[in-house]
Amino acid sequence: MKTVEQTLIEAGRAYTIAAASGNVIGYVGDNGAGGAQLRLAKYERKPEQEWLFDRVGENSYRIHCRANGKVIDLAMAGTANGTWLQLWDDVLGGSQMWTLVPVNDGTVRITSPWASGRCMDTVGIGSAEGAILQIWQESPGADQLWTIRPVKERKPAEAPAAPVAPVAEEKAAEPAAPVVEEKPAEAAPVAEEKAAEAPAAPVAPVAPVAEEKPVEAAPAPKKRGRPKKAAEAPAPEAKPAVKAPAEAAPAPAAEEAPAEKPKRRACRTKKEAEPAAPKAEPKKRAPRKKAGQ
């Protein structure tokens, strides 16, 4: 019998688990709460048909589904022949551990240490589409042999390039269109103002402005002179000058000069010609007598 090299399991990489017919293990009927059945189906590159192997010991793994991270488990943690396989949350239970036992032709048996080494099998010893998976004691037959193959990573779909608009080819033979020179815009002619054509509006006559007369200062009343001596006759009293009636003063000017103070006139009366009074002769003093006279 020819020996086939086994597939090397790498952490973090996805694999398919195929039966002898080429159909692969996948789950159906998962409603998000767990408990989905595992069946065989044609490989359609769906994440529900791809598996990640989390190593937990010597050739022992927890087998996670790539679609939701749940693991292959024994229904109700059963150990008897015919116990179905299901998809369940990873609870680190013994019913979720599987050991890969290599066979010389490159296939493996997938056994459950929890169920005393019973093997992953199909109901009815079939490998057609829709076959349900179960565990059964080890027996000769191809329905307990599985081929593990790595999944080819999908290339991200490239966005279609935007169509490039065709560039119009320039014809060298055609002459270039003449360039029209733009003339500067002429300013509109300004109409000349004619004095003869447009008569000026009549000007309203200006009222004559009354000339402002300076305000004359009224003469100050004359003061009476005082006689120097009691003997002199009193001078006649000078009558005060009568003030001239002030003319109607026009409107006050913007700025008026301060009125000058009237000068006082000295009204001294002349001394009447009087005979000069005889001067009194000074009294002669008696000579002093000397002592002994």
Secondary structure, 3 states (H helix, E strand, C coil): CCCCCCCCCCCCCEEEEECCCCCEEEEECCCCCCCEEEEEECCCCCHHHCEEEEEEECCEEEEEECCCCCEEEEHHHCCCCCCEEEEECCCCCHHHCEEEEECCCCCEEEEECCCCCEEEEEHHHCCCCCCEEEEECCCCCHHHCEEEEECCCCCCCCCCCCCCCCCCCCCCCCCCCCCCCCCCCCCCCCCCCCCCCCCCCCCCCCCCCCCCCCCCCCCCCCCCCCCCCCCCCCCCCCCCCCCCCCCCCCCCCCCCCCCCCCCCCCCCCCCCCCCCCCCCCCCCCCCCCCCCC
